[in-house]
Amino acid sequence: MGDEWTGCMHRSLINFLIWSTKGSVFIKSVDVSVIMSDTQLLCNMFSKIVDMVGAYNVTHLITNNGSNFKAARDC
C-alpha cells in the first residue's frame, strides 16, 4: 500500500506498507515532493518497492487516485 500525504511544510510523502492476513508492516517512507508530477519517476519508485518485497509477494499496489498515479500504473 502506498499512503500519500502532505505535511505542514507542504512536502508530499508516501508511506509504503505491506498488508497480509497477519497484519500490516511499514516498509519505508519516501519524500516525493519533487517527483509528484513526473510519471516515469513515480513508476520507477513503485517498481523498486515491488523488487524490494519480491514480485511474487505482490497481488495489488494500492495508491491514491491522482492522475499522476493513474498514469504511473500504465508504465
PyMOL Python script that loads the backbone (N, CA, C, O; Angstrom):
from pymol import cmd

cmd.read_pdbstr("""\
ATOM      1  N   MET A   1       0.853  -1.169   0.000  1.00  0.00           N
ATOM      2  CA  MET A   1       0.000   0.000   0.000  1.00  0.00           C
ATOM      3  C   MET A   1       0.896   1.229   0.000  1.00  0.00           C
ATOM      4  O   MET A   1       1.934   1.252   0.662  1.00  0.00           O
ATOM      5  N   GLY A   2       0.497   2.227  -0.731  1.00  0.00           N
ATOM      6  CA  GLY A   2       1.203   3.494  -0.725  1.00  0.00           C
ATOM      7  C   GLY A   2       0.259   4.578  -0.237  1.00  0.00           C
ATOM      8  O   GLY A   2      -0.700   4.917  -0.931  1.00  0.00           O
ATOM      9  N   ASP A   3       0.508   5.120   0.925  1.00  0.00           N
ATOM     10  CA  ASP A   3      -0.348   6.138   1.520  1.00  0.00           C
ATOM     11  C   ASP A   3       0.343   7.486   1.375  1.00  0.00           C
ATOM     12  O   ASP A   3       1.339   7.753   2.046  1.00  0.00           O
ATOM     13  N   GLU A   4      -0.184   8.331   0.501  1.00  0.00           N
ATOM     14  CA  GLU A   4       0.433   9.642   0.259  1.00  0.00           C
ATOM     15  C   GLU A   4      -0.239  10.699   1.134  1.00  0.00           C
ATOM     16  O   GLU A   4      -1.458  10.700   1.304  1.00  0.00           O
ATOM     17  N   TRP A   5       0.570  11.589   1.679  1.00  0.00           N
ATOM     18  CA  TRP A   5       0.033  12.698   2.445  1.00  0.00           C
ATOM     19  C   TRP A   5       0.983  13.886   2.348  1.00  0.00           C
ATOM     20  O   TRP A   5       2.156  13.740   2.004  1.00  0.00           O
ATOM     21  N   THR A   6       0.451  15.061   2.658  1.00  0.00           N
ATOM     22  CA  THR A   6       1.234  16.293   2.633  1.00  0.00           C
ATOM     23  C   THR A   6       1.323  16.828   4.048  1.00  0.00           C
ATOM     24  O   THR A   6       0.307  17.020   4.716  1.00  0.00           O
ATOM     25  N   GLY A   7       2.562  17.072   4.506  1.00  0.00           N
ATOM     26  CA  GLY A   7       2.786  17.559   5.855  1.00  0.00           C
ATOM     27  C   GLY A   7       2.617  19.061   5.967  1.00  0.00           C
ATOM     28  O   GLY A   7       2.308  19.732   4.983  1.00  0.00           O
ATOM     29  N   CYS A   8       2.817  19.585   7.154  1.00  0.00           N
ATOM     30  CA  CYS A   8       2.631  21.010   7.409  1.00  0.00           C
ATOM     31  C   CYS A   8       3.655  21.874   6.678  1.00  0.00           C
ATOM     32  O   CYS A   8       3.444  23.076   6.515  1.00  0.00           O
ATOM     33  N   MET A   9       4.759  21.277   6.238  1.00  0.00           N
ATOM     34  CA  MET A   9       5.767  22.018   5.457  1.00  0.00           C
ATOM     35  C   MET A   9       5.500  21.887   3.959  1.00  0.00           C
ATOM     36  O   MET A   9       6.352  22.243   3.144  1.00  0.00           O
ATOM     37  N   HIS A  10       4.322  21.376   3.591  1.00  0.00           N
ATOM     38  CA  HIS A  10       3.889  21.204   2.199  1.00  0.00           C
ATOM     39  C   HIS A  10       4.783  20.255   1.419  1.00  0.00           C
ATOM     40  O   HIS A  10       4.975  20.416   0.214  1.00  0.00           O
ATOM     41  N   ARG A  11       5.331  19.263   2.117  1.00  0.00           N
ATOM     42  CA  ARG A  11       6.110  18.209   1.466  1.00  0.00           C
ATOM     43  C   ARG A  11       5.222  16.981   1.339  1.00  0.00           C
ATOM     44  O   ARG A  11       4.552  16.577   2.290  1.00  0.00           O
ATOM     45  N   SER A  12       5.231  16.398   0.153  1.00  0.00           N
ATOM     46  CA  SER A  12       4.430  15.189  -0.075  1.00  0.00           C
ATOM     47  C   SER A  12       5.270  13.968   0.241  1.00  0.00           C
ATOM     48  O   SER A  12       6.413  13.854  -0.204  1.00  0.00           O
ATOM     49  N   LEU A  13       4.698  13.058   1.011  1.00  0.00           N
ATOM     50  CA  LEU A  13       5.374  11.825   1.396  1.00  0.00           C
ATOM     51  C   LEU A  13       4.494  10.640   1.041  1.00  0.00           C
ATOM     52  O   LEU A  13       3.268  10.734   1.081  1.00  0.00           O
ATOM     53  N   ILE A  14       5.117   9.535   0.697  1.00  0.00           N
ATOM     54  CA  ILE A  14       4.392   8.288   0.524  1.00  0.00           C
ATOM     55  C   ILE A  14       4.964   7.288   1.525  1.00  0.00           C
ATOM     56  O   ILE A  14       6.165   7.017   1.536  1.00  0.00           O
ATOM     57  N   ASN A  15       4.087   6.749   2.359  1.00  0.00           N
ATOM     58  CA  ASN A  15       4.462   5.686   3.282  1.00  0.00           C
ATOM     59  C   ASN A  15       4.093   4.367   2.626  1.00  0.00           C
ATOM     60  O   ASN A  15       2.949   4.174   2.216  1.00  0.00           O
ATOM     61  N   PHE A  16       5.054   3.461   2.525  1.00  0.00           N
ATOM     62  CA  PHE A  16       4.805   2.156   1.927  1.00  0.00           C
ATOM     63  C   PHE A  16       4.644   1.118   3.022  1.00  0.00           C
ATOM     64  O   PHE A  16       5.467   1.010   3.932  1.00  0.00           O
ATOM     65  N   LEU A  17       3.563   0.357   2.913  1.00  0.00           N
ATOM     66  CA  LEU A  17       3.255  -0.695   3.872  1.00  0.00           C
ATOM     67  C   LEU A  17       2.907  -1.971   3.121  1.00  0.00           C
ATOM     68  O   LEU A  17       2.459  -1.936   1.975  1.00  0.00           O
ATOM     69  N   ILE A  18       3.117  -3.072   3.777  1.00  0.00           N
ATOM     70  CA  ILE A  18       2.699  -4.361   3.246  1.00  0.00           C
ATOM     71  C   ILE A  18       1.591  -4.864   4.150  1.00  0.00           C
ATOM     72  O   ILE A  18       1.696  -4.801   5.375  1.00  0.00           O
ATOM     73  N   TRP A  19       0.537  -5.361   3.542  1.00  0.00           N
ATOM     74  CA  TRP A  19      -0.556  -5.935   4.307  1.00  0.00           C
ATOM     75  C   TRP A  19      -0.671  -7.418   3.983  1.00  0.00           C
ATOM     76  O   TRP A  19      -0.558  -7.824   2.827  1.00  0.00           O
ATOM     77  N   SER A  20      -0.890  -8.199   4.990  1.00  0.00           N
ATOM     78  CA  SER A  20      -1.172  -9.628   4.818  1.00  0.00           C
ATOM     79  C   SER A  20      -2.206 -10.015   5.861  1.00  0.00           C
ATOM     80  O   SER A  20      -2.642  -9.182   6.655  1.00  0.00           O
ATOM     81  N   THR A  21      -2.587 -11.259   5.857  1.00  0.00           N
ATOM     82  CA  THR A  21      -3.567 -11.722   6.841  1.00  0.00           C
ATOM     83  C   THR A  21      -3.022 -11.644   8.263  1.00  0.00           C
ATOM     84  O   THR A  21      -3.786 -11.695   9.227  1.00  0.00           O
ATOM     85  N   LYS A  22      -1.701 -11.520   8.393  1.00  0.00           N
ATOM     86  CA  LYS A  22      -1.086 -11.417   9.722  1.00  0.00           C
ATOM     87  C   LYS A  22      -0.967  -9.977  10.206  1.00  0.00           C
ATOM     88  O   LYS A  22      -0.579  -9.744  11.351  1.00  0.00           O
ATOM     89  N   GLY A  23      -1.300  -8.987   9.337  1.00  0.00           N
ATOM     90  CA  GLY A  23      -1.247  -7.591   9.731  1.00  0.00           C
ATOM     91  C   GLY A  23      -0.478  -6.739   8.749  1.00  0.00           C
ATOM     92  O   GLY A  23      -0.070  -7.215   7.690  1.00  0.00           O
ATOM     93  N   SER A  24      -0.278  -5.476   9.096  1.00  0.00           N
ATOM     94  CA  SER A  24       0.435  -4.517   8.249  1.00  0.00           C
ATOM     95  C   SER A  24       1.843  -4.287   8.772  1.00  0.00           C
ATOM     96  O   SER A  24       2.081  -4.317   9.979  1.00  0.00           O
ATOM     97  N   VAL A  25       2.780  -4.057   7.848  1.00  0.00           N
ATOM     98  CA  VAL A  25       4.168  -3.781   8.203  1.00  0.00           C
ATOM     99  C   VAL A  25       4.628  -2.554   7.414  1.00  0.00           C
ATOM    100  O   VAL A  25       4.457  -2.494   6.196  1.00  0.00           O
ATOM    101  N   PHE A  26       5.213  -1.579   8.113  1.00  0.00           N
ATOM    102  CA  PHE A  26       5.775  -0.399   7.469  1.00  0.00           C
ATOM    103  C   PHE A  26       7.074  -0.785   6.770  1.00  0.00           C
ATOM    104  O   PHE A  26       7.931  -1.434   7.370  1.00  0.00           O
ATOM    105  N   ILE A  27       7.228  -0.387   5.490  1.00  0.00           N
ATOM    106  CA  ILE A  27       8.443  -0.674   4.728  1.00  0.00           C
ATOM    107  C   ILE A  27       9.362   0.548   4.687  1.00  0.00           C
ATOM    108  O   ILE A  27      10.518   0.477   5.104  1.00  0.00           O
ATOM    109  N   LYS A  28       8.844   1.662   4.187  1.00  0.00           N
ATOM    110  CA  LYS A  28       9.662   2.874   4.106  1.00  0.00           C
ATOM    111  C   LYS A  28       8.787   4.060   3.774  1.00  0.00           C
ATOM    112  O   LYS A  28       7.639   3.907   3.356  1.00  0.00           O
ATOM    113  N   SER A  29       9.337   5.236   3.964  1.00  0.00           N
ATOM    114  CA  SER A  29       8.681   6.487   3.621  1.00  0.00           C
ATOM    115  C   SER A  29       9.558   7.207   2.605  1.00  0.00           C
ATOM    116  O   SER A  29      10.781   7.238   2.744  1.00  0.00           O
ATOM    117  N   VAL A  30       8.934   7.784   1.585  1.00  0.00           N
ATOM    118  CA  VAL A  30       9.683   8.458   0.524  1.00  0.00           C
ATOM    119  C   VAL A  30       9.148   9.874   0.351  1.00  0.00           C
ATOM    120  O   VAL A  30       7.939  10.074   0.235  1.00  0.00           O
ATOM    121  N   ASP A  31      10.043  10.853   0.333  1.00  0.00           N
ATOM    122  CA  ASP A  31       9.669  12.235   0.056  1.00  0.00           C
ATOM    123  C   ASP A  31       9.507  12.362  -1.453  1.00  0.00           C
ATOM    124  O   ASP A  31      10.482  12.244  -2.195  1.00  0.00           O
ATOM    125  N   VAL A  32       8.281  12.602  -1.909  1.00  0.00           N
ATOM    126  CA  VAL A  32       8.006  12.698  -3.345  1.00  0.00           C
ATOM    127  C   VAL A  32       7.647  14.118  -3.765  1.00  0.00           C
ATOM    128  O   VAL A  32       7.050  14.323  -4.821  1.00  0.00           O
ATOM    129  N   SER A  33       8.004  15.084  -2.954  1.00  0.00           N
ATOM    130  CA  SER A  33       7.670  16.471  -3.247  1.00  0.00           C
ATOM    131  C   SER A  33       8.167  16.902  -4.624  1.00  0.00           C
ATOM    132  O   SER A  33       7.482  17.636  -5.336  1.00  0.00           O
ATOM    133  N   VAL A  34       9.335  16.453  -4.986  1.00  0.00           N
ATOM    134  CA  VAL A  34       9.944  16.868  -6.251  1.00  0.00           C
ATOM    135  C   VAL A  34       9.442  16.041  -7.429  1.00  0.00           C
ATOM    136  O   VAL A  34       9.409  16.536  -8.555  1.00  0.00           O
ATOM    137  N   ILE A  35       9.051  14.791  -7.192  1.00  0.00           N
ATOM    138  CA  ILE A  35       8.704  13.912  -8.311  1.00  0.00           C
ATOM    139  C   ILE A  35       7.209  13.679  -8.480  1.00  0.00           C
ATOM    140  O   ILE A  35       6.812  12.880  -9.328  1.00  0.00           O
ATOM    141  N   MET A  36       6.369  14.353  -7.700  1.00  0.00           N
ATOM    142  CA  MET A  36       4.932  14.096  -7.748  1.00  0.00           C
ATOM    143  C   MET A  36       4.350  14.208  -9.146  1.00  0.00           C
ATOM    144  O   MET A  36       3.422  13.472  -9.480  1.00  0.00           O
ATOM    145  N   SER A  37       4.861  15.099  -9.963  1.00  0.00           N
ATOM    146  CA  SER A  37       4.279  15.298 -11.292  1.00  0.00           C
ATOM    147  C   SER A  37       5.004  14.511 -12.374  1.00  0.00           C
ATOM    148  O   SER A  37       4.610  14.578 -13.539  1.00  0.00           O
ATOM    149  N   ASP A  38       6.041  13.774 -12.032  1.00  0.00           N
ATOM    150  CA  ASP A  38       6.808  13.024 -13.025  1.00  0.00           C
ATOM    151  C   ASP A  38       6.392  11.552 -13.008  1.00  0.00           C
ATOM    152  O   ASP A  38       6.784  10.786 -12.127  1.00  0.00           O
ATOM    153  N   THR A  39       5.602  11.187 -13.988  1.00  0.00           N
ATOM    154  CA  THR A  39       5.049   9.838 -14.049  1.00  0.00           C
ATOM    155  C   THR A  39       6.125   8.764 -14.088  1.00  0.00           C
ATOM    156  O   THR A  39       6.011   7.748 -13.403  1.00  0.00           O
ATOM    157  N   GLN A  40       7.164   8.976 -14.877  1.00  0.00           N
ATOM    158  CA  GLN A  40       8.206   7.953 -15.017  1.00  0.00           C
ATOM    159  C   GLN A  40       8.960   7.738 -13.703  1.00  0.00           C
ATOM    160  O   GLN A  40       9.287   6.603 -13.359  1.00  0.00           O
ATOM    161  N   LEU A  41       9.237   8.815 -12.971  1.00  0.00           N
ATOM    162  CA  LEU A  41       9.917   8.672 -11.685  1.00  0.00           C
ATOM    163  C   LEU A  41       9.033   7.954 -10.667  1.00  0.00           C
ATOM    164  O   LEU A  41       9.524   7.138  -9.887  1.00  0.00           O
ATOM    165  N   LEU A  42       7.736   8.250 -10.669  1.00  0.00           N
ATOM    166  CA  LEU A  42       6.814   7.530  -9.788  1.00  0.00           C
ATOM    167  C   LEU A  42       6.783   6.049 -10.148  1.00  0.00           C
ATOM    168  O   LEU A  42       6.806   5.189  -9.268  1.00  0.00           O
ATOM    169  N   CYS A  43       6.732   5.760 -11.439  1.00  0.00           N
ATOM    170  CA  CYS A  43       6.723   4.374 -11.910  1.00  0.00           C
ATOM    171  C   CYS A  43       7.990   3.649 -11.453  1.00  0.00           C
ATOM    172  O   CYS A  43       7.916   2.513 -10.985  1.00  0.00           O
ATOM    173  N   ASN A  44       9.131   4.285 -11.584  1.00  0.00           N
ATOM    174  CA  ASN A  44      10.402   3.681 -11.157  1.00  0.00           C
ATOM    175  C   ASN A  44      10.411   3.423  -9.651  1.00  0.00           C
ATOM    176  O   ASN A  44      10.914   2.394  -9.198  1.00  0.00           O
ATOM    177  N   MET A  45       9.855   4.354  -8.878  1.00  0.00           N
ATOM    178  CA  MET A  45       9.816   4.192  -7.424  1.00  0.00           C
ATOM    179  C   MET A  45       8.945   2.993  -7.051  1.00  0.00           C
ATOM    180  O   MET A  45       9.336   2.185  -6.209  1.00  0.00           O
ATOM    181  N   PHE A  46       7.769   2.871  -7.668  1.00  0.00           N
ATOM    182  CA  PHE A  46       6.893   1.737  -7.387  1.00  0.00           C
ATOM    183  C   PHE A  46       7.563   0.432  -7.796  1.00  0.00           C
ATOM    184  O   PHE A  46       7.437  -0.583  -7.110  1.00  0.00           O
ATOM    185  N   SER A  47       8.264   0.464  -8.899  1.00  0.00           N
ATOM    186  CA  SER A  47       8.971  -0.728  -9.380  1.00  0.00           C
ATOM    187  C   SER A  47      10.029  -1.180  -8.376  1.00  0.00           C
ATOM    188  O   SER A  47      10.189  -2.376  -8.132  1.00  0.00           O
ATOM    189  N   LYS A  48      10.749  -0.225  -7.798  1.00  0.00           N
ATOM    190  CA  LYS A  48      11.772  -0.552  -6.802  1.00  0.00           C
ATOM    191  C   LYS A  48      11.149  -1.171  -5.548  1.00  0.00           C
ATOM    192  O   LYS A  48      11.718  -2.087  -4.954  1.00  0.00           O
ATOM    193  N   ILE A  49       9.986  -0.672  -5.155  1.00  0.00           N
ATOM    194  CA  ILE A  49       9.295  -1.233  -3.989  1.00  0.00           C
ATOM    195  C   ILE A  49       8.887  -2.677  -4.277  1.00  0.00           C
ATOM    196  O   ILE A  49       9.058  -3.551  -3.427  1.00  0.00           O
ATOM    197  N   VAL A  50       8.351  -2.927  -5.464  1.00  0.00           N
ATOM    198  CA  VAL A  50       7.957  -4.288  -5.841  1.00  0.00           C
ATOM    199  C   VAL A  50       9.184  -5.199  -5.846  1.00  0.00           C
ATOM    200  O   VAL A  50       9.121  -6.328  -5.358  1.00  0.00           O
ATOM    201  N   ASP A  51      10.306  -4.713  -6.397  1.00  0.00           N
ATOM    202  CA  ASP A  51      11.538  -5.502  -6.398  1.00  0.00           C
ATOM    203  C   ASP A  51      12.011  -5.795  -4.968  1.00  0.00           C
ATOM    204  O   ASP A  51      12.513  -6.882  -4.681  1.00  0.00           O
ATOM    205  N   MET A  52      11.842  -4.808  -4.076  1.00  0.00           N
ATOM    206  CA  MET A  52      12.296  -4.954  -2.694  1.00  0.00           C
ATOM    207  C   MET A  52      11.551  -6.077  -1.977  1.00  0.00           C
ATOM    208  O   MET A  52      12.155  -6.859  -1.241  1.00  0.00           O
ATOM    209  N   VAL A  53      10.244  -6.153  -2.193  1.00  0.00           N
ATOM    210  CA  VAL A  53       9.455  -7.158  -1.471  1.00  0.00           C
ATOM    211  C   VAL A  53       9.293  -8.451  -2.265  1.00  0.00           C
ATOM    212  O   VAL A  53       8.839  -9.461  -1.726  1.00  0.00           O
ATOM    213  N   GLY A  54       9.664  -8.422  -3.542  1.00  0.00           N
ATOM    214  CA  GLY A  54       9.542  -9.600  -4.397  1.00  0.00           C
ATOM    215  C   GLY A  54       8.219  -9.590  -5.143  1.00  0.00           C
ATOM    216  O   GLY A  54       7.152  -9.574  -4.529  1.00  0.00           O
ATOM    217  N   ALA A  55       8.290  -9.600  -6.457  1.00  0.00           N
ATOM    218  CA  ALA A  55       7.084  -9.518  -7.286  1.00  0.00           C
ATOM    219  C   ALA A  55       6.101 -10.639  -6.971  1.00  0.00           C
ATOM    220  O   ALA A  55       4.889 -10.446  -7.073  1.00  0.00           O
ATOM    221  N   TYR A  56       6.610 -11.807  -6.591  1.00  0.00           N
ATOM    222  CA  TYR A  56       5.743 -12.942  -6.273  1.00  0.00           C
ATOM    223  C   TYR A  56       4.913 -12.704  -5.012  1.00  0.00           C
ATOM    224  O   TYR A  56       3.932 -13.411  -4.778  1.00  0.00           O
ATOM    225  N   ASN A  57       5.294 -11.714  -4.196  1.00  0.00           N
ATOM    226  CA  ASN A  57       4.545 -11.379  -2.983  1.00  0.00           C
ATOM    227  C   ASN A  57       3.507 -10.285  -3.210  1.00  0.00           C
ATOM    228  O   ASN A  57       2.737  -9.969  -2.302  1.00  0.00           O
ATOM    229  N   VAL A  58       3.474  -9.704  -4.402  1.00  0.00           N
ATOM    230  CA  VAL A  58       2.588  -8.568  -4.679  1.00  0.00           C
ATOM    231  C   VAL A  58       1.378  -9.032  -5.480  1.00  0.00           C
ATOM    232  O   VAL A  58       1.515  -9.628  -6.549  1.00  0.00           O
ATOM    233  N   THR A  59       0.197  -8.751  -4.950  1.00  0.00           N
ATOM    234  CA  THR A  59      -1.026  -9.034  -5.702  1.00  0.00           C
ATOM    235  C   THR A  59      -1.692  -7.753  -6.165  1.00  0.00           C
ATOM    236  O   THR A  59      -2.334  -7.734  -7.215  1.00  0.00           O
ATOM    237  N   HIS A  60      -1.546  -6.672  -5.388  1.00  0.00           N
ATOM    238  CA  HIS A  60      -2.106  -5.365  -5.733  1.00  0.00           C
ATOM    239  C   HIS A  60      -1.161  -4.283  -5.240  1.00  0.00           C
ATOM    240  O   HIS A  60      -0.457  -4.462  -4.246  1.00  0.00           O
ATOM    241  N   LEU A  61      -1.153  -3.160  -5.944  1.00  0.00           N
ATOM    242  CA  LEU A  61      -0.458  -1.966  -5.474  1.00  0.00           C
ATOM    243  C   LEU A  61      -1.532  -0.905  -5.304  1.00  0.00           C
ATOM    244  O   LEU A  61      -2.159  -0.491  -6.279  1.00  0.00           O
ATOM    245  N   ILE A  62      -1.745  -0.471  -4.087  1.00  0.00           N
ATOM    246  CA  ILE A  62      -2.822   0.470  -3.792  1.00  0.00           C
ATOM    247  C   ILE A  62      -2.224   1.844  -3.532  1.00  0.00           C
ATOM    248  O   ILE A  62      -1.354   1.999  -2.675  1.00  0.00           O
ATOM    249  N   THR A  63      -2.698   2.848  -4.281  1.00  0.00           N
ATOM    250  CA  THR A  63      -2.263   4.233  -4.102  1.00  0.00           C
ATOM    251  C   THR A  63      -3.496   5.127  -4.132  1.00  0.00           C
ATOM    252  O   THR A  63      -4.624   4.637  -4.172  1.00  0.00           O
ATOM    253  N   ASN A  64      -3.279   6.429  -4.113  1.00  0.00           N
ATOM    254  CA  ASN A  64      -4.418   7.328  -4.266  1.00  0.00           C
ATOM    255  C   ASN A  64      -4.818   7.372  -5.739  1.00  0.00           C
ATOM    256  O   ASN A  64      -4.165   6.744  -6.573  1.00  0.00           O
ATOM    257  N   ASN A  65      -5.871   8.099  -6.066  1.00  0.00           N
ATOM    258  CA  ASN A  65      -6.364   8.096  -7.436  1.00  0.00           C
ATOM    259  C   ASN A  65      -6.013   9.352  -8.225  1.00  0.00           C
ATOM    260  O   ASN A  65      -6.722   9.708  -9.166  1.00  0.00           O
ATOM    261  N   GLY A  66      -4.927  10.027  -7.851  1.00  0.00           N
ATOM    262  CA  GLY A  66      -4.479  11.202  -8.589  1.00  0.00           C
ATOM    263  C   GLY A  66      -4.074  10.833 -10.014  1.00  0.00           C
ATOM    264  O   GLY A  66      -3.651   9.705 -10.268  1.00  0.00           O
ATOM    265  N   SER A  67      -4.200  11.766 -10.926  1.00  0.00           N
ATOM    266  CA  SER A  67      -3.899  11.485 -12.337  1.00  0.00           C
ATOM    267  C   SER A  67      -2.446  11.032 -12.543  1.00  0.00           C
ATOM    268  O   SER A  67      -2.172  10.212 -13.420  1.00  0.00           O
ATOM    269  N   ASN A  68      -1.522  11.562 -11.739  1.00  0.00           N
ATOM    270  CA  ASN A  68      -0.126  11.138 -11.857  1.00  0.00           C
ATOM    271  C   ASN A  68       0.066   9.683 -11.443  1.00  0.00           C
ATOM    272  O   ASN A  68       0.883   8.973 -12.030  1.00  0.00           O
ATOM    273  N   PHE A  69      -0.682   9.237 -10.438  1.00  0.00           N
ATOM    274  CA  PHE A  69      -0.588   7.840 -10.005  1.00  0.00           C
ATOM    275  C   PHE A  69      -1.271   6.906 -11.004  1.00  0.00           C
ATOM    276  O   PHE A  69      -0.800   5.795 -11.250  1.00  0.00           O
ATOM    277  N   LYS A  70      -2.385   7.369 -11.577  1.00  0.00           N
ATOM    278  CA  LYS A  70      -3.062   6.572 -12.600  1.00  0.00           C
ATOM    279  C   LYS A  70      -2.168   6.394 -13.820  1.00  0.00           C
ATOM    280  O   LYS A  70      -2.125   5.311 -14.405  1.00  0.00           O
ATOM    281  N   ALA A  71      -1.455   7.445 -14.208  1.00  0.00           N
ATOM    282  CA  ALA A  71      -0.547   7.357 -15.352  1.00  0.00           C
ATOM    283  C   ALA A  71       0.631   6.450 -15.043  1.00  0.00           C
ATOM    284  O   ALA A  71       1.101   5.735 -15.929  1.00  0.00           O
ATOM    285  N   ALA A  72       1.124   6.459 -13.796  1.00  0.00           N
ATOM    286  CA  ALA A  72       2.265   5.622 -13.408  1.00  0.00           C
ATOM    287  C   ALA A  72       1.921   4.137 -13.463  1.00  0.00           C
ATOM    288  O   ALA A  72       2.798   3.305 -13.695  1.00  0.00           O
ATOM    289  N   ARG A  73       0.662   3.804 -13.252  1.00  0.00           N
ATOM    290  CA  ARG A  73       0.290   2.383 -13.286  1.00  0.00           C
ATOM    291  C   ARG A  73       0.388   1.813 -14.692  1.00  0.00           C
ATOM    292  O   ARG A  73       0.487   0.598 -14.858  1.00  0.00           O
ATOM    293  N   ASP A  74       0.363   2.669 -15.705  1.00  0.00           N
ATOM    294  CA  ASP A  74       0.388   2.203 -17.087  1.00  0.00           C
ATOM    295  C   ASP A  74       1.800   2.089 -17.670  1.00  0.00           C
ATOM    296  O   ASP A  74       1.954   1.700 -18.828  1.00  0.00           O
ATOM    297  N   CYS A  75       2.844   2.426 -16.879  1.00  0.00           N
ATOM    298  CA  CYS A  75       4.201   2.315 -17.446  1.00  0.00           C
ATOM    299  C   CYS A  75       4.766   0.937 -17.340  1.00  0.00           C
ATOM    300  O   CYS A  75       5.893   0.697 -17.772  1.00  0.00           O
TER     301      CYS A  75
END
""", "prot")
cmd.dss("prot")
cmd.show_as("cartoon", "prot")
cmd.util.cbc("prot")
cmd.orient("prot")
